[in-house]
Amino acid sequence: MPIKGPERYRMENVHFIAIGGSAMHNLALALKYKGLTVTGSDDKIFEPSRTRLDKEGLLPEAEGWFPEKIHAGLDGIVLGMHAKKDNPELLKAIELGLPIFSYPEFLYEQSKDKTRVVIGGSHGKTSTTSIILHVLNSLEQEVDYMVGAQLDGFDRMVKLTKEAKSIVLEGDEYLSSPLDLRSKFLLYKPHIAVLTGIAWDHVNVFPTFQSYLDTFRAFLDLIDPAGVLIYNEDDKQLVDLIAEKKRAYRLIPYTAHTSRIDNAQTILTNGSGEVPIQIFGDHNLMNLQAAFHVLTEMNISEKEMYGAIPSFSGASKRLEKLVDRPDLKVYKDFAHSPSKVEATLNAVCEQFKGWEVMVCFELHTYSSLSAGFMAEYRNTMQGMHKGLVFYNKEALRIKRLPDIAKEVVSEAFDNPELQIANRGEEVLEFVNTEFNPEAKQVWLMMSSGDFDGMIIKDMFPVVEVQ
């Protein structure tokens, strides 16, 4: 548990233990822009964190942990999830009695006097948060934020200021820090909350579905009594959870925004006309409707929302278009959990009727590589033309999981249209073999990893974007 919280706006010197993480380095950048003195350490820093930290003078001189960096002059320590309990810098901070807090706790402490909007749920958090921020940014509305992906028009994924009256937070249910084993979103205490749905994930933290439900129960109890909960009414599990007991805050149910598809183009339909948009799929139409409800609570008009949404191209790695030709589309998507895989594939199949839908999916997370969880993927990859499931044996080693035979993966998915691969070369061979320049094809590359370090665009050398 954190030792004590920071004093808002009076902190001057902050040290990050595990500064190289996606969220951590963005918070470090945000604090530097806010005028604080920031230092940090990490034992491994990858791109783009390395370049972004280096550009702002925050890249540690050497990788590793250095207890001498921890001193009484620090006003606080931000502890990343990547660090271990026996981290030498952490032990030194504890010895000195310095304030130590997790990433989400810091965000809460820095936003106690703001209206907090928290987007939670097993899927759609990043996209819903991104839509909200895109509309507000288009309208030049000042707001603080934390979002889990890089967005067009935004320099970084975290913004903290003294002036903004509201903060929009993507609410992750994963653990806060090695010292604080609460879900991140349990620290935010929202005034406006969104729950997009519940589908079991993170089995290394929530070994049973009931334990996973319990953290959402706790989230429901932490919403401000005078606030509002915006929730997906099509998710029965979520509806049942909300109905368990009465609460003082308002409830706003939502479902997918009405739309139609014309020549692979999704068009929003509403009482005042039609609005063509760049994103597509029922899951994104759900995310959009949730975002619109939040924006209404933030006093944004329908006219303003519909005027801003056509320019929204999506968050990074969320159905991100990599190749766009009349006869070929290639999308990269972060989908990794069973519900995300199914929703993303269904969206592509619906959007591109009459096309050959080709799929490559990488098992990369702890949950997806756990043999006991893998059966959850059964029936999630229907409607495609052909597909491949890839897993990297190195990922198994890093996560200290036992090796998995291809036959086990094949049995779990139970789909004769799927090939199974555990070497990067097999993925490339699948693409080279199945790519058909004579047919209209859409390739969906789903992974929270990188397909053994391969650059997806380079898998299609004959169809580079002109």
KOLNUVO-179246 format. One line per 3 residues: number of its first residue (from 1); their letters; for each residue z, x, y of C-alpha. Coordinates in steps of 0.2 Angstrom, whole numbers, plus 5000, padded with zeros to 4 digits. Example, Ala and Ser with C-alpha at 12.3 -4.5 7.8 and 13.67 -1.06 7.14 Angstrom:
BEGIN
1> as> 5039/5062/4978 | 5036/5068/4995
This chain:
BEGIN
1> mpi> 5000/5000/5000 | 4997/5006/5018 | 5011/5015/5026
4> kgp> 5009/5007/5043 | 4995/5000/5053 | 4987/5008/5069
7> ery> 4991/5002/5087 | 4975/4994/5093 | 4964/5003/5106
10> rme> 4978/5016/5107 | 4972/5027/5093 | 4963/5043/5099
13> nvh> 4962/5055/5083 | 4957/5048/5066 | 4953/5057/5050
16> fia> 4942/5050/5036 | 4946/5054/5018 | 4929/5051/5009
19> igg> 4919/5050/5025 | 4902/5051/5016 | 4902/5033/5009
22> sam> 4890/5020/5016 | 4903/5009/5024 | 4915/5024/5028
25> hnl> 4902/5034/5038 | 4896/5019/5048 | 4914/5016/5053
28> ala> 4916/5034/5058 | 4901/5033/5069 | 4907/5016/5076
31> lky> 4924/5024/5081 | 4915/5039/5089 | 4904/5028/5099
34> kgl> 4920/5019/5104 | 4927/5035/5111 | 4939/5041/5098
37> tvt> 4940/5059/5091 | 4934/5058/5072 | 4935/5070/5058
40> gsd> 4933/5069/5040 | 4931/5076/5022 | 4922/5072/5006
43> dki> 4917/5081/4990 | 4899/5075/4990 | 4889/5068/5004
46> fep> 4872/5060/5001 | 4858/5054/5012 | 4857/5045/5024
49> srt> 4875/5048/5027 | 4873/5067/5028 | 4859/5066/5042
52> rld> 4868/5053/5052 | 4885/5061/5052 | 4876/5078/5056
55> keg> 4867/5071/5071 | 4883/5065/5078 | 4893/5081/5075
58> llp> 4904/5072/5062 | 4897/5081/5046 | 4911/5092/5038
61> eae> 4907/5110/5038 | 4910/5111/5020 | 4911/5099/5006
64> gwf> 4928/5097/4997 | 4946/5092/5002 | 4956/5103/5014
67> pek> 4975/5099/5017 | 4975/5110/5032 | 4964/5096/5041
70> iha> 4979/5084/5040 | 4992/5087/5054 | 5005/5078/5064
73> gld> 4993/5076/5079 | 4982/5063/5069 | 4985/5045/5074
76> giv> 4979/5038/5058 | 4970/5041/5041 | 4956/5030/5034
79> lgm> 4956/5031/5015 | 4940/5028/5006 | 4939/5020/4989
82> hak> 4930/5036/4983 | 4946/5046/4985 | 4959/5047/4971
85> kdn> 4978/5045/4972 | 4981/5064/4969 | 4969/5069/4983
88> pel> 4976/5084/4992 | 4973/5077/5009 | 4981/5061/5005
91> lka> 4996/5069/4998 | 4998/5079/5014 | 4996/5064/5025
94> iel> 5010/5055/5015 | 5021/5070/5016 | 5019/5070/5035
97> glp> 5022/5051/5036 | 5005/5048/5045 | 4998/5030/5046
100> ifs> 4987/5027/5031 | 4976/5012/5029 | 4961/5006/5020
103> ype> 4944/5003/5028 | 4946/4984/5028 | 4964/4985/5035
106> fly> 4957/4996/5049 | 4944/4983/5053 | 4957/4969/5054
109> eqs> 4969/4979/5064 | 4955/4983/5077 | 4951/4964/5078
112> kdk> 4967/4955/5078 | 4963/4948/5095 | 4945/4942/5091
115> trv> 4938/4927/5082 | 4935/4933/5064 | 4920/4927/5055
118> vig> 4920/4932/5036 | 4906/4930/5024 | 4912/4930/5006
121> gsh> 4905/4925/4989 | 4898/4934/4974 | 4880/4934/4981
124> gkt> 4871/4932/4997 | 4885/4940/5008 | 4874/4954/5016
127> stt> 4859/4942/5019 | 4869/4928/5027 | 4879/4941/5038
130> sii> 4862/4949/5043 | 4854/4932/5048 | 4869/4928/5059
133> lhv> 4868/4945/5067 | 4849/4945/5069 | 4851/4928/5079
136> lns> 4865/4934/5090 | 4856/4951/5093 | 4840/4941/5098
139> leq> 4850/4931/5110 | 4859/4947/5117 | 4876/4940/5112
142> evd> 4889/4953/5111 | 4898/4953/5095 | 4907/4966/5084
145> ymv> 4902/4967/5066 | 4902/4975/5049 | 4887/4972/5037
148> gaq> 4883/4980/5020 | 4865/4985/5024 | 4855/4993/5038
151> ldg> 4846/4980/5049 | 4831/4981/5060 | 4837/4982/5078
154> fdr> 4854/4989/5074 | 4858/5008/5075 | 4872/5006/5063
157> mvk> 4881/4995/5051 | 4898/4994/5060 | 4902/4990/5078
160> ltk> 4919/4990/5086 | 4922/4987/5105 | 4936/4982/5116
163> eak> 4925/4969/5125 | 4918/4958/5111 | 4927/4942/5108
166> siv> 4921/4939/5090 | 4918/4950/5075 | 4907/4946/5060
169> leg> 4912/4954/5043 | 4904/4954/5027 | 4919/4950/5015
172> dey> 4918/4960/4999 | 4929/4956/4984 | 4930/4974/4978
175> lss> 4946/4984/4980 | 4952/4990/4997 | 4958/5008/4993
178> pld> 4966/5018/4979 | 4983/5014/4987 | 4979/4996/4991
181> lrs> 4972/4986/4976 | 4969/4970/4985 | 4951/4963/4987
184> kfl> 4944/4969/5004 | 4941/4951/5010 | 4959/4947/5008
187> lyk> 4964/4958/5023 | 4953/4949/5036 | 4961/4932/5038
190> phi> 4946/4923/5045 | 4945/4909/5058 | 4927/4905/5051
193> avl> 4924/4908/5033 | 4909/4906/5022 | 4909/4906/5003
196> tgi> 4891/4907/4995 | 4896/4905/4977 | 4906/4912/4963
199> awd> 4898/4922/4948 | 4909/4934/4938 | 4906/4952/4943
202> hvn> 4916/4969/4944 | 4923/4968/4927 | 4931/4985/4929
205> vfp> 4942/4977/4942 | 4942/4959/4936 | 4942/4960/4917
208> tfq> 4942/4941/4915 | 4933/4927/4924 | 4950/4920/4928
211> syl> 4956/4936/4936 | 4940/4935/4947 | 4943/4917/4952
214> dtf> 4961/4922/4957 | 4955/4933/4971 | 4945/4919/4978
217> raf> 4960/4907/4977 | 4969/4920/4987 | 4955/4921/5000
220> ldl> 4956/4902/5002 | 4974/4903/5006 | 4971/4916/5020
223> idp> 4959/4905/5031 | 4967/4901/5048 | 4974/4883/5046
226> agv> 4965/4878/5062 | 4949/4886/5056 | 4934/4881/5045
229> liy> 4927/4885/5028 | 4908/4883/5026 | 4904/4883/5007
232> ned> 4890/4881/4995 | 4891/4863/4988 | 4879/4866/4974
235> dkq> 4891/4879/4966 | 4902/4868/4954 | 4914/4882/4951
238> lvd> 4917/4885/4970 | 4918/4866/4973 | 4932/4864/4959
241> lia> 4941/4879/4966 | 4942/4871/4984 | 4947/4855/4977
244> ekk> 4963/4862/4968 | 4974/4859/4983 | 4972/4852/5001
247> ray> 4972/4863/5016 | 4973/4861/5035 | 4956/4869/5039
250> rli> 4940/4860/5041 | 4927/4860/5026 | 4908/4861/5029
253> pyt> 4898/4860/5014 | 4880/4866/5014 | 4864/4867/5002
256> aht> 4847/4875/5004 | 4838/4872/5021 | 4823/4861/5018
259> sri> 4806/4870/5017 | 4789/4870/5009 | 4778/4884/5003
262> dna> 4760/4886/5009 | 4749/4900/5002 | 4764/4911/4998
265> qti> 4772/4907/5015 | 4789/4899/5017 | 4790/4886/5031
268> ltn> 4806/4878/5037 | 4805/4859/5039 | 4817/4850/5051
271> gsg> 4817/4835/5062 | 4809/4844/5077 | 4794/4853/5068
274> evp> 4790/4867/5056 | 4795/4885/5057 | 4787/4899/5047
277> iqi> 4799/4913/5041 | 4797/4929/5032 | 4811/4928/5019
280> fgd> 4809/4916/5004 | 4818/4909/4989 | 4831/4896/4986
283> hnl> 4845/4908/4988 | 4839/4914/5005 | 4837/4896/5011
286> mnl> 4855/4894/5006 | 4860/4909/5015 | 4850/4904/5030
289> qaa> 4859/4887/5030 | 4876/4895/5029 | 4872/4906/5043
292> fhv> 4866/4892/5054 | 4882/4883/5051 | 4892/4898/5057
295> lte> 4881/4900/5072 | 4884/4882/5077 | 4903/4886/5076
298> mni> 4899/4900/5088 | 4890/4888/5100 | 4872/4893/5096
301> sek> 4860/4879/5098 | 4847/4874/5085 | 4833/4878/5097
304> emy> 4840/4896/5099 | 4842/4898/5080 | 4824/4892/5076
307> gai> 4817/4902/5090 | 4825/4918/5083 | 4824/4916/5064
310> psf> 4805/4919/5062 | 4807/4937/5067 | 4820/4940/5054
313> sga> 4812/4951/5040 | 4828/4953/5029 | 4841/4966/5026
316> skr> 4837/4983/5019 | 4834/4982/5000 | 4835/4963/4999
319> lek> 4818/4958/4994 | 4812/4972/5005 | 4793/4973/5005
322> lvd> 4786/4990/5001 | 4768/4987/4998 | 4758/4972/5005
325> rpd> 4740/4970/5001 | 4730/4954/4997 | 4731/4957/4979
328> lkv> 4747/4967/4977 | 4765/4965/4983 | 4779/4977/4979
331> ykd> 4797/4972/4983 | 4813/4982/4981 | 4829/4972/4979
334> fah> 4847/4976/4977 | 4850/4963/4963 | 4862/4969/4950
337> sps> 4873/4955/4944 | 4866/4942/4932 | 4866/4928/4946
340> kve> 4857/4939/4958 | 4844/4945/4946 | 4840/4927/4941
343> atl> 4840/4920/4959 | 4829/4934/4965 | 4816/4933/4951
346> nav> 4816/4914/4952 | 4812/4916/4971 | 4797/4928/4968
349> ceq> 4790/4917/4954 | 4791/4901/4965 | 4784/4910/4980
352> fkg> 4769/4918/4971 | 4763/4904/4959 | 4747/4909/4950
355> wev> 4751/4928/4952 | 4757/4940/4938 | 4775/4943/4941
358> mvc> 4780/4961/4935 | 4798/4966/4934 | 4808/4982/4933
361> fel> 4827/4980/4932 | 4839/4994/4932 | 4856/4992/4924
364> hty> 4867/5003/4936 | 4884/4996/4940 | 4899/4998/4929
367> ssl> 4898/4979/4925 | 4880/4979/4920 | 4882/4995/4909
370> sag> 4897/4987/4900 | 4892/4981/4883 | 4904/4967/4883
373> fma> 4897/4960/4899 | 4879/4963/4896 | 4876/4946/4887
376> eyr> 4879/4938/4904 | 4861/4943/4907 | 4853/4932/4894
379> ntm> 4841/4919/4901 | 4841/4927/4918 | 4824/4934/4917
382> qgm> 4813/4919/4914 | 4795/4916/4921 | 4789/4933/4923
385> hkg> 4773/4940/4916 | 4780/4956/4909 | 4796/4966/4912
388> lvf> 4806/4982/4909 | 4825/4985/4909 | 4830/5003/4912
391> ynk> 4847/5011/4911 | 4851/5030/4915 | 4861/5039/4902
394> eal> 4868/5050/4916 | 4875/5034/4924 | 4884/5031/4908
397> rik> 4891/5048/4908 | 4897/5048/4926 | 4905/5031/4924
400> rlp> 4913/5038/4908 | 4906/5024/4897 | 4900/5025/4879
403> dia> 4881/5027/4876 | 4871/5011/4873 | 4857/5010/4861
406> kev> 4841/5001/4866 | 4843/4989/4853 | 4860/4983/4861
409> vse> 4852/4980/4877 | 4837/4971/4869 | 4849/4959/4860
412> afd> 4859/4956/4875 | 4844/4950/4886 | 4836/4941/4871
415> npe> 4818/4941/4879 | 4803/4947/4870 | 4793/4950/4886
418> lqi> 4805/4964/4890 | 4804/4982/4886 | 4819/4993/4886
421> anr> 4819/5011/4893 | 4832/5025/4896 | 4821/5038/4904
424> gee> 4813/5038/4921 | 4796/5043/4913 | 4796/5027/4903
427> vle> 4797/5017/4919 | 4783/5026/4927 | 4773/5024/4911
430> fvn> 4776/5005/4911 | 4770/5004/4929 | 4754/5014/4925
433> tef> 4751/5004/4909 | 4754/4987/4916 | 4747/4988/4934
436> npe> 4730/4978/4934 | 4719/4980/4950 | 4709/4966/4944
439> akq> 4723/4953/4945 | 4735/4947/4959 | 4751/4955/4955
442> vwl> 4768/4955/4963 | 4780/4969/4957 | 4799/4966/4958
445> mms> 4809/4982/4957 | 4828/4977/4956 | 4841/4990/4956
448> sgd> 4857/4995/4965 | 4852/5013/4960 | 4836/5022/4962
451> fdg> 4827/5022/4945 | 4832/5040/4941 | 4827/5046/4958
454> mii> 4810/5039/4959 | 4802/5033/4975 | 4795/5016/4971
457> kdm> 4780/5017/4983 | 4774/5033/4974 | 4773/5023/4958
460> fpv> 4758/5014/4965 | 4747/5029/4972 | 4731/5019/4971
463> vev> 4738/5006/4982 | 4746/5014/4997 | 4748/5004/5012
466> q> 4734/5007/5024
